[in-house]
Amino acid sequence: MSHDKNTTNAAKPDHADPKQQQQDRRQHPCPTEPSGRAISGDGESRKGRRRYKRTAEHEARTRERLKAQSKKEWAQFDPTDPNLTRWRLVSTERADHPKDIRCKAVITDPPYGDTKHDWEPKHLEGFTRKWATQWNTCGADFVAVFWSPLRLFDGYPWLAESLTNYGFQQMLVVVYRNNIPACNKLRFRHKYEPILLFRRKGCATPIYPDHNMHIFNVFRATKPQTNFNNDMMRCHPCQKDVGVFRWLVDALTQPGDLVADPFAGSGACGIAAVQLGRRWYGIELVEEYRTTAMGRLFAYGREGYHTDSDKS
Ligand SMILES: C[S@@+](CC[C@H](N)C(=O)[O-])C[C@H]1O[C@@H](n2cnc3c(N)ncnc32)[C@H](O)[C@@H]1O
């Protein structure tokens, strides 16, 4: 039997009954080539496409490639160069002392004792007071800190007393619109996270200077979780939506400004900063997260440097 397309088309009049056409489509949902192979929407053979499969070997190769790439691109980081969108991600022991970093905003999501990961500090108060005191002298106009709703009233004085050059401005809120199951019977489940915003004393930098509109103090975001196939898409246990960081970076800084994040995790803040034409300086303790962040920054950012790559 001939599979000539024209013959097949000729059998179907242009003015065919739409109901009949719908029924035909149900019976033959996928049109076929003369060879009998399925044709996808753009006419390409589905069989011809190679399916992407993630393997440990592939991931290791990707890591090596990224390291080599960052080594090649490594150059002296110049925080005073406003024309380049660059980021730098360092490990904690290689971090320059925050007092040497002059940035426009510190936007960070520090450990706040809600998880059982190794990187959670043993003494949350001492840890929080220490890092906040170190960043107190970085000259940023704003310090925005994600914090735990459970420890809000403990953590607020630790931060406010350590950031002596800053005054508390307001609390912002991220609301998660995911359908998180309400399975905790002892307390209400969290649907939000607070962000404590501090402003340097005497600084009158406007927020959203280029926007002629009112922006509210609540941002709706998704929690990076799973896709529609139930594959886990989260690459860090406490990963935040890049959109939340874009909201903050856009409001608090201008293109070319330097944004710092001392607890970079998967690099969500860096991605937002680089996408919006800011420079970014990130510090992350765990090597695995640094690799993840670096991959994401290379994928979504434009230029980048990673200090740990020149170790090897
Ligand atoms: C809440 S997570 C940040 C998640 C990040 N916002 C994201 O979207 O992926 C806190 C991060 O701080 C890191 N961390 C903990 N102690 C640190 C330290 N002393 N110096 C630098 N990073 C540290 C942890 O490894 C963790 O990745």
The ligand as an SDF file (V2000), in Angstrom:
LIG
                    3D

 27 29  0  0  0  0  0  0  0  0999 V2000
   20.8660   28.2310   53.7970 C   0  0  0  0  0  0  0  0  0  0  0  0
   22.1660   27.6890   52.8120 S   0  0  0  0  0  0  0  0  0  0  0  0
   22.2040   28.8270   51.4550 C   0  0  0  0  0  0  0  0  0  0  0  0
   21.3530   28.3570   50.3060 C   0  0  0  0  0  0  0  0  0  0  0  0
   21.3890   29.3220   49.1200 C   0  0  0  0  0  0  0  0  0  0  0  0
   20.6710   30.5260   49.4210 N   0  0  0  0  0  0  0  0  0  0  0  0
   20.7800   28.6830   47.8820 C   0  0  0  0  0  0  0  0  0  0  0  0
   19.7980   29.1830   47.3470 O   0  0  0  0  0  0  0  0  0  0  0  0
   21.3050   27.6580   47.4340 O   0  0  0  0  0  0  0  0  0  0  0  0
   23.5490   28.1600   53.7600 C   0  0  0  0  0  0  0  0  0  0  0  0
   24.8840   27.7960   53.1430 C   0  0  0  0  0  0  0  0  0  0  0  0
   25.9270   28.3300   53.9530 O   0  0  0  0  0  0  0  0  0  0  0  0
   27.0240   27.4400   53.9040 C   0  0  0  0  0  0  0  0  0  0  0  0
   27.8830   27.6950   55.0590 N   0  0  0  0  0  0  0  0  0  0  0  0
   27.7430   27.2440   56.3010 C   0  0  0  0  0  0  0  0  0  0  0  0
   28.7370   27.7160   57.0870 N   0  0  0  0  0  0  0  0  0  0  0  0
   29.5080   28.5000   56.3170 C   0  0  0  0  0  0  0  0  0  0  0  0
   30.6730   29.2790   56.5350 C   0  0  0  0  0  0  0  0  0  0  0  0
   31.2540   29.3500   57.7130 N   0  0  0  0  0  0  0  0  0  0  0  0
   31.1730   29.9770   55.4970 N   0  0  0  0  0  0  0  0  0  0  0  0
   30.5970   29.9160   54.2870 C   0  0  0  0  0  0  0  0  0  0  0  0
   29.4930   29.1830   54.0030 N   0  0  0  0  0  0  0  0  0  0  0  0
   28.9640   28.4860   55.0090 C   0  0  0  0  0  0  0  0  0  0  0  0
   26.4090   26.0700   53.8760 C   0  0  0  0  0  0  0  0  0  0  0  0
   27.2640   25.1250   53.3090 O   0  0  0  0  0  0  0  0  0  0  0  0
   25.1580   26.3100   53.0460 C   0  0  0  0  0  0  0  0  0  0  0  0
   25.4080   25.9770   51.7020 O   0  0  0  0  0  0  0  0  0  0  0  0
  1  2  1  0
  2  3  1  0
  2 10  1  0
  3  4  1  0
  4  5  1  0
  5  6  1  0
  5  7  1  0
  7  8  2  0
  7  9  1  0
 10 11  1  0
 11 12  1  0
 11 26  1  0
 12 13  1  0
 13 14  1  0
 13 24  1  0
 14 15  1  0
 14 23  1  0
 15 16  2  0
 16 17  1  0
 17 18  1  0
 17 23  2  0
 18 19  1  0
 18 20  2  0
 20 21  1  0
 21 22  2  0
 22 23  1  0
 24 25  1  0
 24 26  1  0
 26 27  1  0
M  CHG  2   2   1   9  -1
M  END
$$$$
